[in-house]
Amino acid sequence: MRRRNERFRILVRIAVTLAFLALVTVGGILCYDGALVTDFSRKNLQPCLEYLFGTDWLGRNMLYRTLTGLSMSILIGVAAAFISAVIALFLGIMAATLGKKADSLICGCIDMVMGIPHILLLILISFAMGKGLKGVVVGVALSHWPSLARVIRAEVLQLKESPYIQIAGKLGQSKWKIAVKHMVPHLAPQFIVGLILLFPHAILHEASITFLGFGLSSEQPAVGIILSESMKYLITGKWWLAVFPGLMLVLTVVLLDRLGNSLRRLLDPSSAHE
């Protein structure tokens, strides 16, 4: 009964988090046009019932801009995290199944990428790709796969010692057939949890490099752009321009992180005692 109640609470937390993220994403898409509308008659309004997050120096609705920015960040995070997780799965399986030379080469790549600060690597890749949406997605995807690849590699090394894997090899099945047919289904929980846990990192780093000017273009209402532009107005007392977008970004990142942890506890109850 206790385990059933814990499982129910985890499912409720997952459902609430997914509902919040879905509302933010859909709301941001619907508010995109409104986020670009300027009206100088309502500029620099403090938060009120009509404008919950206030307005900026151009009279733009900050609630619409915040939702639109978060929606863009979530969609970018989904794309980048999925690409990164697929790279991690592919390289993790290759490292553990193609022999010592392949393992040493891939482990060397993992150590090299992990040895470079994320922000620096993101900036370099994004700048090389011409910045913008393409640069951000590629930069995040190519800099966040090593930790998950290392976990998958370790799991595959353990699976190789399993009796059913060794029997499949003795029956003449190829390494790739064994990996796809027998290993990938077993790795699915680790892959899904790792994918979810990549989301908050992808979103936070997208906002970071956009804030620094190496991400999305300034015409787009991204969270990083909003926070970057609001810095010059903080000293004039317009605190709402940075506080609400910043709080919503932190809330989104924390909820995504908790979603990953809740999903891990659901798929692997023993992890709750770690």
N, C-alpha and C positions, 0 to 999 in steps of 0.2 A: 504493500500500500504506500509506504514512504517513497519507494522508487517511482511508483506511478504518479504520485503527486509532484515529485521533482520533475518528471518528464513533462507533465502537463504545464508546469510553470515555465519550463524552458520553451515549450511550443508557443505559449502565450507571448513570451518575450520576443521570440522570432517573428510571430505574426504582427505584433505591434511595430516592431522595427521595420519590417517589410512594408507595412501600410504607410508608415511615416515617409519612408524613402520614395514609395510610389506616388504619394501625394505631392511631395516636393518636386519630383521629376515631372509629373504631369502638369502641376501648377506652373512650373517654370516654363514649360513649352507653351502653355496657353497664355502666359503673361509676357512672352517675348516682345511682341509689338508694343505693349504698354510700357515696357521697361525702357524703350527708346524715345518715348514721347516727351518733349520738352515743353514747359509752360512757365515763363518767367514771372507770371503773376502769383505763383505759389512756391517760388524758390526759397530754400533754406528754412522750411517749416519744421518745427520740432514735432516729435511723435504726438499724434492725437487720434481721435476715433476715426477720422476720415483717412488719415495717413499714419498707419500704425508704426511704421519705421521712419516716418518723416519724409522730407524731400531733400534733394541736393541743390547745388548752386545753379543748376539748369532747370530746376523744378521737376525733375524726374522722380517718380515714385520709388522710394528705396525698398519697399516691400517687394514690388515687382522685380526690381533689379537684383535683389538678394535671391529670390526664388529662381530667377532665370540663371544667375551665376552658379548657384548650387546644382541646378539641373544639368548645366553644361559640365560641371565638375564630376557629377555622378556618372553621366554617360561616357565621358572621357575615361573615368576610372574603371568602368565596366569593360570598355574596349581594351585599355592598356593592361589591366589585370588579367583578362582572359588570354591575351597574346603572351604575356609573361608566364602565366601558369602552363600554357601549352609548351612553350620553350623549355620550361623546367622539367615537365613530364618527359619530353622527348630526350633531352640531354641526360636526365637522371637514369632513364632506362638504358640509353646507349653506354653510359659510363660503367654500368654494372653488368652489361651483357656482352660487350664487344672486346673484352680482353684488357690486359694490363696497360697496353699502350694508349688505347682510347680512354681508359679510366684516368690515366695520368694526365693526358692532354686536357680532358674536360675538367678535372679537378684543378688543374693549373689555371684554366679560364675562370673557374668559380672563385679561386683565391685572388686572382688579379682584379676581377670586377668588384669583389667585396672589399678589396684593399683601397679602392678609390672612393672618396666621399660621394654619396648619392647626388647631392646638389651639384657638385662640380661636374660629375659625369652627365647628369641631366642637361646642364647648361651647354656642355660641349656637343652632345648629340643633337639637342634642339637647335642650336646655332648652325650646326653642319647641315641640318635638314631644312634650313630656311625658316625656322621658328614656326609660329602659327599652330593650327590644330594638328597637322601632320607631324611636326617636330615634337610637340608635347607627347602625343600618343607613342611615337617611336622611342622617344627618350625614356619615358616611364617604363615601357615594355622591355627595353633592352637593359635596364638597370635594376630591375626588381626580381629577376628570376633565380639568382644564385642560391638564396637561402632555401627556397622550396626545392630546387634541384638537389641540394645536398641531402634534404630529408628523404626525398624519393629514392635517391641513390642508396642510402642506408637501408631503406625498406626493401629495395630490390635485392640487395646483397643478402638479407635475411631470407627472402623468399627463395633464392636460388638453392638454399640448403633444405628446403621443404621436400618431403618425400614425393609429393605429386609432381613437383617441378622436375625432379631428377628422373622420375619414371617417364614423364613426357619426353625428356631428352633421350632416354634409352630407347624409346619407341620410334625415334628417328625424326621427331618434329624439329623444325628449324628454330633458331634462337628468337627470331622475330615473331614466328607463330606462337611460340610459348609466351613471349612478352605480351602480345596482343590478346591472346585467348585466355591465358591463365593469370598473368600479372596485373594487367590494366584493371580488370574488375576488382581485384583486391586493393589496388591503389586508389580507387575512386573516392573513398572517404577522405584520405589525405589530400587528394587533389582538390576536392570541393572545398574543404576547410582552408587549405592554403590559398585557393582562389579568393575566397571571401576575405581572408585576413590581408590580402594584397590590396583590397579596395581602399581602406583608409589611408594607407601609405601613398597609393597612386593619387588620391584626391588631394592630400596635403601637399605632396610634392608638385602637383600641377599648379596649385594655388601659389606655392612658394616661387617657382620660376616665373610664373606670370607676374607676380608682385615685383620681381626683380627686373622685369622687362625682357625676358628671354622666352616667354611662352606665347599665349594668345595675343592677338592684336588689340590695340587700345580701343577699337571701335566696338568690340564685343563686351557685353556686360558680365564678364567673368568675375568671380570673387576676388581673385588676385588683382585685377584691374581696379575694382571698387576700393579695395583696401589701400592700394598704392595711391590712387587719386585722393583718398580721404585724408592722407597724412598731412597735406599742406593746409587743411582746414581745421585740424584738431586744435591748433593753438588759438583759433578764433572762437572756440567754444562749441563747435558743431560736432559733438561727441557721437551723436547717433549715426553719423556716416560710416564710422568704423566699428562701433560697438555691436550693433545688431548683425551685420554681415559676419563679423568675427565670431560672435557667439553661435550663429547658425552653422558656420563651418566647423567649429569645435564640436557642436552637438552631433552633426552628421558623422564626423570622424569617429567619435566615441561610440555612437550607436552601431556603426559598421564593425568596429573592433569587438564590441560585445556580441554582435550577431555571429561573428566568426567563432568566438569562444563558446557561445551557447550551442552552436552547431557541432563543435568539436565534442562538447559534453554529451550531446544527444547521440552522436555516432559512436563515441568512445566514453562510456560512463566512468571508466577508471581514471581518465584524465582529470576528473573533478577533484581527485585527492592529491594531485601533483602540486 
